[in-house]
Every structure is written in C-alpha cells, then in structure tokens.
Amino acid sequence: MTKAQYDSTRRTLLKGLGAASLLSPFASLPTWAKSPRLYIDGLSFLPNDLRDVPASKLDAFIADISAIETITQADGTLNYKRTFDACNKSIKQASKTVKDHPEVYLQGLSGNDIVLAQAQSRTAVYFQIQGADCVEQDIEHTGKAANWQQLDTLHQQGLRVLQLTHHYGNQFAGGALDNDGTQGLNLPLTAAGHELVSALNQRNMLIDVSHSSPQTALDAAKASNAPIVQSHGAARKFVNHARCSPDEVIRAIADSGGVFGVFMMSFWLTNKAKPTIDDYIRQLEHINRVGGVDCVAIANDFPLRGQENLLALDNDNSQGVKEYLEWWHSLRGRNVLGFELEPQHVVIPELNHIDRMSRIDDALAKARFKSTDRDRFMGGNWQRVLKSVLL
C-alpha cells in the first residue's frame, strides 16, 4: 500500500473513537443477515463507520491496527516503519474502540472467540501489526538474550498476529522489495528473526510472512513449530512481481499447516487491462492447486467497504491508478522485479464493495467448487489456523 493509503488507515484508526457519538444510539444501525457459511477476512482495518461491520457479513477479520512513520531510505525510496511508541498508542486506541462497541465487536484473543462471536451475532476482530519494527528494541542488546518486553506489552494489549516485515527488510527478516539497484536480494531470516519466531511460538502468536522475501518466508516456515500464514498476497504465476509469491513459498506455508490469503489489489492479481472477478478466482484455484484445499483463504488489504478513493471515482481504474504511479516509478528506477510494467488498475470493480465476501462465494459456486471447499476458502481455513495457534 502507498503512503496515502497508510495515512488514510491511520486516520481511520484515530477517528474510530468518534464512531460511538456518530452512531449512537446503536439500535439505530441497520442489520444484515450473515451467511450460514463462515466468512473471515485475512486483513482489513477498523472502519470509521460501525455500520460497515455488519454490512460486510464477516464473522471475523484480522485488523491491521499499526501506526507508521515514513522513513526516507539511503537510496531515496520510502519505507514505512512501525515504531513501538506509535504502535503502542494505536493498539490502545484500537482496543478502546472495540471495547466501546461490544454490540458489534468481540476482541479476538483466542481462536475459539470466532465461535463465541458468531453465537452472539458479533464480529471477532484480531489485532495485527504489519512489521516487527515495533519490537526491534527488544533485541538491541550486547551479549544478552532478548527480553521481549515490547512484544509482551503489545501481546498483553491484544496483539495476536505479527508480520515479520513490510516491503523492506529489518533486523529480523528480508523484505520483498529489498534491492541493490540492479537485482532483488532475497535476504533470509536473520539470527534475530529466528529468536523472534521462537518468541512468537512461545506466546501462541500467529506469524505472518506477507511482504517478506521468499527466502525469509521459507526460513520462517521451517523455523516455526506452529502454522505460519501469508495474510494477504498473490501468486507470482500470474504476475511476475517481487510482491507476489512463488509456488515454493505457497507450498511451504501449506506444509506448515497455514493459509495463504489472496488480496484485492488487482495490479498484483493480473496483467490484463481490465481485471474481473474471474482473475480473483484463478488466483484461488492456483493456491488450491499448489497448496491444497486447506491453504486457500480470502484477504482484502483495503477498508471493509473497499478502496475508498476508487469508490469515490466509481471504480474508474484509469484515474485511481494515478495515486500509485510515483511510488511505482521510484521502484522501477531501481530495477525491482515487476515494476517495469505500468499498472493499469487498482481494484476489481465487483470486489471493491462492502459485500465482496458474498460475491466471491457466489463466484466460487459458479466455478463449480464444492460446498465443502467453499466452506474452507471463505473462512473455515482461517478459523482452523487461528484455533490452532491462538490458544
């Protein structure tokens, strides 16, 4: 995601506390019937408008609650660091937002909370941070073992999913976009990264390798004694891009017992001029073919209602893609894999919508997937992994 999107996400979180006054009394909210099939989204954000939660028909979702600082790197490109201070503040705000609205939310602390939320017609929300930058100070020591005080602080406040890195590497992991100006670096999980994987396993926290380099993802799958996930991504088979995952990564995640969530960012789903829901289904089919039926999952990476700038443009991709071009061109200049092709779109119009889960479910039925497979894809696989890891 771009800086503009991250800033928007941060504003969403900060405004979340104001939602109560905007929507009070709660009884005035409309209700939507949830699907008899479990719907779980692998990555979204707490919305400004609480009505988006029931409208999404989600039984649970993983919410990125992190806050970022923009860092200009030595080569002039931008990175977005999630510092401990920023994330500690943002997770407190997110927790208050969830606790202030028990009619809508149940904060997910264990995998079993999905069942509880479903029984109470609420939506379980699991807090995630997109990058372990927030706990880097835990390993800044001399000849001493990591104390993990920052990790424990965040865990105590509800953090249950931690992404190892975001786009670029850190002290723990290699990033998908790491590059020396001529080629990708594909850096491994570091010694500190192995320590972090062990610490996350000990705390029953879910390890997310989204945005990691392929080698880091492979190393994490091997090092972890619990399932790992890619909460949001796409298969490199369709788009040969650094942000997309090769089959060996998909297979390693599946072999760990984890899931691969396919997201909605269409320029990483297909190189076709006009993306459609069929392109999304082809991604799911490929994950199924490579990783098996228990590996396929749904993700978003946009707000619950969709990419809001595109919604304001009536999903006009030719206009909406312009906000990504400056970032895209900066990485093209460094020969990062995949950025040599100009993006033509941002969203699949049919899926840039609050009711995307039902639309995906219907498209899977049209593609003749069995009902039991749809159960897994739409939420069952996420539920299995969350129950397995978040004890």
N, C-alpha and C positions, 0 to 999 in steps of 0.2 A: 504494500500500500504506500501511497505517496504522503509527503508531509502534510498536504492539505487534508487528506483523509484522516491522518493521525490526529491533527489538530481538532478536526471535527469530532473524532471519537472522544478526545479528552474533554471537549466542551459538553458532549453528551453525558459523560460521567459526572462532571461538575454540576450540570443542570439537573441531574437525576433527583437531587434532594428537593428540588422545587416541584417535582411532579405531583406530590401529595396535595399541595394547595391548588394546583391547576385542575386536578381531577376529583377533588372532594365535593360531595361525598362519593365514596367508592361505589355505592349502589347504583349510581347513575351510569356506570360503564355498561356498554352492551356486552353480551356474552355470545360466544361462538361455540358450536358443538365440536369437540375434538374427535379425531379419527379413532375408530376402535383399534387401529394399528398404532403402535408406539412411534412417536415422532421425536427424534433427538437431533439437534444441530450441533456440529462439532466446533463451531466458532462464530460468535456474534458479539454483541455489546448490549449493555443495559440501555434500554431506549428512554428518550425524553418522555414519550407519551406511553403511559402504562397500558393503554388500550391495545398497543401493538403486541403485548404478550399473549393475551387470549386470542387475538386475531391471527397470530402465527400458527395456532393449533399445536404448539410444541408442548410436549410433556417435560422436556428438559433441554437445556443448552449449556455449552461451555461459553463463558463470557470473558473476553479479554478486558481486564479492569486496570491494566497498567497505564502509567503516565510516562511521557517521554521527554527527553531533552535532545535537541538537534545538535549533532556534532559534525563539524567540517573536518574531514579526514585529510591526511597529508597530501593526497593526490587531488584534492579539491572536491571529491564526491561527498555526499551527505550520508550520515548514518544516524540512527535514532536510538539513543541509549536510554534504557530504563533504569534509572538510578534507584538505590534503596530508598532514599528520602522521598522521591517522587512517588514511588510505588507504595510505600508505607502509608502515605497520605491518601492515595487513591483507593487502596483496599479498605481503609477505614470508611471512606465516603461510600464506597460500593456496599459495604456491609450494612451501613445505616440505611441506605436506600432500600435494600432487600428487607431488613427487619421492620422498617416503617410501613411495609406493604405486605403483611402476612396473608392477605386475601388473594394476592397474586403470586407471590414468590415463596419458595422454600429454599433456603441456602443449602446447597448440596455439600455435605461433609463426608458422607459415605455413599457407596453405590446403591445401597438399599433405599436411599432417600427418593429415588425416582418412583418407586412403588408407593411410598407414602404420599408424595406429591400428587400422583395420579389418583389415589383414593380420595384425596381432599380437593380435587379439581384445581390444583395449583400447578405451577411450573417450577421444577427444580433448576437452580442455576449454580453452576460450578465455576469458581473463580480461577482464571488462568492469567499468567504473565508471559508475554511474548519475548522472552530473552532472559538469560540468567545473569545479565549485567547487574541486576538488583542484589545479587549475593556475592559479587566479586570480592568485596572487602573481607568476606569470611575466610578467604584463602591468602590474604596479604599478610603473611607471617614469615618468620625466619626460623626454619628448623623445627616448626611445631605443626601438629595436626590442625586441620581446620576446626574451628569451634562451632561453625554453622549457627551463630547467634541470629544473624539476619534471616536466614532460612527459617529458623524456628519461630521468629517473630511473625513472619508472613504466614507460616503454616497455622499458627495459633489464631490468626485473624481470618482464616478460611481459605488460604491458597491451597489448591488441590492439584493443579496442573501447571507444570513449569516447562516452557520451551527453552531448549539449550541456548539458542542464539537467534538473531534476527538478521537475515541477509548477509551480514559480515561477521567474521569470527570474533571471539572474545577469548578470555583466559581459559575457557572450558572447551570450546568447540570451534570447528571450521564452519564458515558460512557459505551459503550457496553462491554468493556473488564475490567471494574473495578472488582477487585477480592481480597479477603483477604488471598489468598494462599490455601484455601480449597473450596471456592464456590464463585459464582458471587454475587455482591452486589445489583444490580438493583436499583441504587440510584435515587431519584426523582428530579424533577426540584426544584431548591432552591428558597429561597425568592428573591435573586438577579436575578435568572432566570426568575421569574415572572415579575420583573421590566424590564428585557431585552425584554421579549415577548411584553410587553406593548409599550416599546420604538420602537420596530421594527414595530408594528402595526401602531403607530402614524406616522411613516416615510414611510409607504407603502413599506416596505421591506419584502421579502419573507423569511419565517422561514424554515430552513432545519434541520430535525432531523436524518439525516444519521449519523451513528456511535454513536448515543445516546443509553442509556439504554432503555429497553421497557417502564419502568415507566416514565422516562423523556419524551419520545415521547407521551405517553398517557396524561401526565400532560400538555404538550405544546399544544396538540390538544384541550384540554378543556379550557386552559387559553387564547388562541388566538381568536380574533374576526375576523380573516381572515383565508383563507385556509393555511395549512402547507403542506410541501412535505417531502418525502424521495427522494432526488435527485438520489441516487444510492444505491442499496441494493439488497436483495434477500429474498425469503420466507423460513422460518425455517421448513416448512413442508417437504422440500426435503433434507435439510442439517441441522441437529440439532447443530447449532453453535451459539456462542454468537454474532457474527457479522450479523446473519440472523434474520429476524423479525418474531415474532409470529403473528398469524392471528389477534389477538386483536389490534395490532398496525396498521396493514394494514387497518382494518375496521375503526379505529379511524381517520386515515388520510383521508380515503374516506369520512367519515361523516363530516369532516371539509370542504369538497369541494376540497381537494388536490389530488395529484397524487403520485404514487409510481413508481420510475424509476428502472427497473431491469438492472443491470450492467453486464459486460462481464467477471468478474473474476470467472473462471469456478469452482475453488475448493469450492466456496460458492453457486454454482448452482446445482451441482450434485455430488454424491459419486461414480458414475460409473467410471470405469477405463479409459474410453475414452469418453469424452464429445462431444456431437454433437449439431447441431442447434435445434434438436427436444427437447433437455433438456432446451434450452432457451425458446422455445415456450411453454413448460409445465409450466415454471415459469409465463409467461404472462397469460396463461389460469387460473392459480391459483389466481393471483391478480384479474383477471376479476371475478372469482367465488366468492371471498371473498369481494372485494371492489366495484365491479361493473364495467361496461364498461367505466365509466368516470374517473376511478382511474388508469388505466394502462398506463405506459409510458416507453420510452426507455432511457437508460443511457449507459455510456461507462466506465469511470474511467481509461481509457488509453488515450494516444495521439490519434489524429484523425486517423492516419494511423494504429494504433494498438500498442500492447506491443512490443516495438522495439527490446528488447533482444530476444524475441521469434521469431520475424520476421527474425532476423539475424541467428537464428537456424532453419529456415524453419519450424517454429511452432512445433519443437520437444519438446513436453511437458516433456518427461523424463529427458531432460537436463535442460530445462528452469526452472523447479520447484525447482532446487537446490538453486537458489538465495533466496528462501523464507524460507529455512529449519532452518537456525539459529534462525531467529525470531520466527518461528513456535514452535521450540523445547523449546525456553525460556518460552513461554506461556503454553506449555504442562506441564512444570515443576511446574507451579503454579495452575494446575488443572482448567484452563479456559475452559469453555464448548466448545467442538468441536475440540480442539487442540490435543486430544488423538488419532485422526485418522490422519495418514500420508497423506499429499496431494499428488496427483498423476499427477496433471496437473494445468495449469495456465489459458489457453485460449481455447476457442472453435475455432479450426483452421479456419473454414469457416467464422467466425466473426472477427477474428484478421486481419482485412483487411479494407482498406480505403472505400470500397463500402459496408460496413456492413448494412447500412440502407436499401438499395435495396434488399439485401439478406434476411433480416428479413421480409420485406414487402412481398416478394415472398413466404417465408415460411408460413406466416400467410394466404396467399391466398391458398396455398396447404393444410393447416389445415382447410380450409373451413370457415374462418372468413369472415363475410360480409364486403363489401367495406366500409360501413359507420363505422364499428368497426375499420377497419384498419386506416381510417382517424383519428380517435381518438387516437389510440395507437401510431402511427408514429409521431404525432406532434400536433394534434388537442387538446388533453387534456393539454399538456404543454402550448399551446397558450392561452387556456381558463383561466388557473390559472395565468399566467403572466399578462394577461389583467385585471383580477380581482384584483390582488394585487398591481401591479406596475402602479399606476395611474399617 
